[in-house]
Structure formats: C-alpha cells, structure tokens
Amino acid sequence: MTAIPPSSRKRCSRIVDEESRQKRHDEILATAARVFAQAGYQNTDMQAIADAGGVAKGTIYLYFKSKEALFLAAVDKGIRDMQAFIDAHTEGISDPLDRIAESIRAYLTFFQAHPEQVELLIQERAEFRDRKKSTYFEHREKRREVWHTRVRGLIEAGRFRAVPVSRIDDVMCDLVYGTMFTNHFAGRHKPVEEQVADILDVTFNGLLTEDERQKRREKGDKAC
C-alpha cells in the first residue's frame, strides 16, 4: 500500500478545515437571518444568535467582528443565494424570452420560500439609511450589463420594440421587485405560475388592443 506523502496529507487537512469553516460560516449566517427576521435588528444581539445556533458567542466573533457585519453579511448571502437559484434554473435555456420568463419564476419562487430574506431587505433600509446603495441594488448593478445585452439582442432581432434598454430594465425589474414585496406585505399566496403569466402577459402583450393603439397613435401618443 502506497503511503500518502506528508505534504499531501497537509493539503487534504487544509481542504477539510476550509470546508468545515465555510460550513460553519454559512450555518451562522442562516441562523442570523432567521433571528434578525423574527426579532428585528435592534432587538437582536450576538448572544441570541449564538443561542439559536447552538454555538458559543465567541465562535461567531471568529467569523464576524460585529452585529452590523453579521447582519450585512446575512443580507449579502441571501442575495447571492437568490442569484445562484435563478442561474441554476435558467442554465441551458437558449431563447432569451424563455430565459426572462424562467428568471421571473425563479425569483418569485425563491423569495416565497425565503420570507426571512425579504424581512432583512426591509430592515437594512430602515437601519442603514446612510448606506449609499442597498445590498440588493449593489448586486443588481453588477449584473445590469448582462441583462442589458440580452435586451439589446431582442431589440436587434426585432422581438422587442425599439424602447430604450434602461426603460425596459427599470419597468420589468421594478415590477418583479414590487410583486415580491407585495406578496410579503399582503401575505398573498397566489401561485407563482399565475403571477408569472400575468406579468408576462402585461409586459409582453400590453393592455391595449391594436385598434386602440392605432387610435392613440393618431392622437399623437408617443407611447403607442
């Protein structure tokens, strides 16, 4: 039997240690997200999170230097998880319209399954108003150009009207973002599939009949 060189054993040990550390890091964030969502930022301290997670408070401080750092990391992790969820559900979809539809479906499904993440977005806005940009919009900004490229491709292919890309971006993203919050605040449990169908019907097909659009064009309505 071939002996494993000491250097290889050390590398394996480092890999195991890193995996263990990452697992504990993510467990702390999951616990923190749940506790912050239930009790609120002001009413939560590190000891409460430690108790909920079954770890020593000192253990949490090994990973996060303060309650603020822990809270913001929990918000960031939630947005990253949401993006990973959407990416996993849209992987391999070549048609950009189908990709948009599946992205909306995955987005609403994620937040329906993780209401604590919606609560954290609300709390971040309330507790950290001095931040130049919220975590959600920081991540949205980083991915904006990818989305804009897809929209430009649809316009160039004659599948979308020649509407400014930023206008399409703002309207569609704000509509989905608002739907997520309305679902949460109103306790609405309308099936995601129905909501996606409604959003796509209105955004893709519009509300006016062709006859009404023609009438408004004759009146000089630039929106038609």
JODA-V332467 format. One record per helix or strand of 3 or more residues. SS is the DSSP state (~ for helix, > for strand). FROM is the first residue (numbers start at 1). TO is the last residue. If there is no record, write none. Layout:
ss:SS from:FROM to:TO
ss:SS from:FROM to:TO
//
This chain:
ss:~ from:6 to:39
ss:~ from:46 to:53
ss:~ from:57 to:63
ss:~ from:67 to:90
ss:~ from:96 to:113
ss:~ from:115 to:127
ss:~ from:135 to:156
ss:~ from:165 to:186
ss:~ from:192 to:205
ss:~ from:210 to:218
//
